[in-house]
């Protein structure tokens, strides 16, 4: 097989990946329908509508923060042979070496891991909420959080697009408005290592706060003092079959790099 053919095959999604993406999408749509039904049952009062909108925004905001925490952890800890997250570590490391390659992957190739989690967790959460007679706002929060978390990888891929002309209709406008993460608010799309900031990948709204107060850096120091494990963002850390070999000797005083 030619190298070009092999590369094309890696970019294409598989049927299991498509199935998981479809299952995750179906779970989100089902949750949205449940939310709409709850609103309809209350007569769609202004109070209920505002509560649902506020809850959806809270889910959207929390999804941005959660993707940042997850992105930071995978970027800095574990190795390619680490149980559960090993494949994700390898994928993130490959992304750092070839950042623009993500733009050439089919959507299902990007979304299937998070879609699988949504397909399992969201229906269970929805059933629990319904059993307790939860309001439409509760379902709106769960639906928005799940949808934004699942699509965050695609949002990140769009942030690496070389020009707005390559983006789907409307995406460029959402990026310009700050509703979705973009090249403009993700300086790391062009920067070199260390990759130690701008981790949040839904809208990036939490990045300025987390970076200004060096939240992840402080957490890394706590982990280092407790376990002696250095994060990869501190410098020369090489991942080899699940282990880390660090060449840095002391935690750096500050963070000056940008994440991609």
QUISULTA-V382515 format. One record per backbone hydrogen bond with DSSP energy under -0.5 kcal/mol. CO is the residue of the C=O (numbers start at 1). NH is the residue of the N-H. E is the energy in kcal/mol with one decimal. If there is no record, write none. Layout:
co: [CO/CO]
nh: [NH/NH]
e: [E/E]
//
This chain:
co: [2/3/4/5/6/7/8/11/14/15/16/17/18/19/20/21/22/23/24/25/26/27/28/29/30/31/32/33/34/35/36/37/38/39/39/40/45/46/47/48/49/50/51/52/53/54/55/56/57/58/59/60/61/62/63/64/65/66/67/68/69/70/71/72/73/76/79/82/83/85/86/87/88/89/90/91/92/93/94/98/99/100/101/102/106/106/107/107/108/111/112/113/114/115/116/117/118/118/120/121/122/123/124/125/126/127/128/129/130/135/136/137/138/139/140/141/142/143/144/145/146/147/148/150/151/152/153/154/155/156/157/158/163/164/168/168/170/171/172/173/174/174/175/183/186/187/192/194/194/202/204/204/206/207/208/209/210/211/214/215/216/217/218/219/220/221/222/223/223/223/224/228/231/232/235/236/236/238/238/240/243/244/245]
nh: [6/7/8/9/10/11/12/106/18/19/20/21/22/23/24/25/26/27/28/29/30/31/32/33/34/35/36/37/38/39/40/41/42/42/44/43/49/50/51/52/53/54/55/56/57/58/59/60/61/62/63/64/65/66/67/68/69/70/71/72/73/74/75/76/77/232/82/86/85/89/90/91/92/93/94/95/96/97/98/101/102/103/104/105/109/110/110/111/112/115/116/117/118/119/120/121/122/123/124/125/126/127/128/129/130/131/132/134/133/139/140/141/142/143/144/145/146/147/148/149/150/151/152/153/155/156/157/158/159/160/160/161/166/167/171/172/174/175/176/177/179/180/178/186/189/190/258/196/258/181/207/208/210/211/212/213/215/214/218/219/220/221/222/223/224/225/226/227/228/229/228/230/234/235/237/238/247/240/245/243/240/246/238]
e: [-2.2/-2.6/-2.2/-2.1/-1.7/-1.4/-1.5/-2.3/-2.3/-2.6/-2.4/-2.1/-2.5/-2.3/-2.6/-2.3/-2.5/-2.0/-1.9/-2.5/-2.5/-2.0/-2.3/-2.3/-2.2/-2.1/-2.4/-2.5/-2.2/-2.1/-2.6/-2.1/-0.9/-0.7/-2.7/-1.3/-2.6/-2.6/-2.3/-2.5/-2.4/-2.6/-2.3/-2.4/-2.2/-2.2/-2.3/-2.3/-2.7/-2.8/-2.2/-1.6/-2.0/-2.9/-2.5/-1.5/-2.1/-2.6/-2.8/-2.5/-2.4/-2.7/-2.1/-1.4/-2.5/-0.7/-1.6/-2.0/-2.6/-2.5/-2.3/-2.1/-2.5/-2.5/-2.1/-1.9/-1.9/-1.5/-2.4/-1.3/-0.8/-1.4/-1.6/-1.0/-1.1/-1.1/-0.8/-2.6/-1.6/-2.8/-2.2/-1.5/-2.4/-2.9/-1.4/-3.0/-2.1/-0.6/-0.8/-2.6/-3.1/-2.5/-2.1/-2.4/-2.6/-2.3/-1.2/-2.8/-1.4/-1.3/-2.5/-2.4/-2.1/-2.7/-2.6/-2.5/-2.4/-2.6/-2.5/-2.4/-2.5/-2.2/-0.9/-0.6/-2.5/-2.4/-2.1/-2.5/-1.5/-0.6/-1.2/-1.5/-2.0/-1.7/-1.7/-0.7/-2.0/-2.5/-2.5/-1.8/-2.0/-1.2/-1.2/-0.8/-2.1/-1.6/-0.6/-1.1/-0.5/-2.3/-1.0/-0.6/-2.7/-2.7/-2.3/-2.0/-2.3/-0.7/-2.4/-1.9/-2.6/-1.8/-1.9/-2.4/-2.6/-2.7/-2.0/-2.6/-0.6/-0.6/-2.3/-0.5/-1.5/-1.6/-1.8/-0.5/-2.1/-0.6/-1.7/-1.9/-2.3/-0.6/-1.8]
//
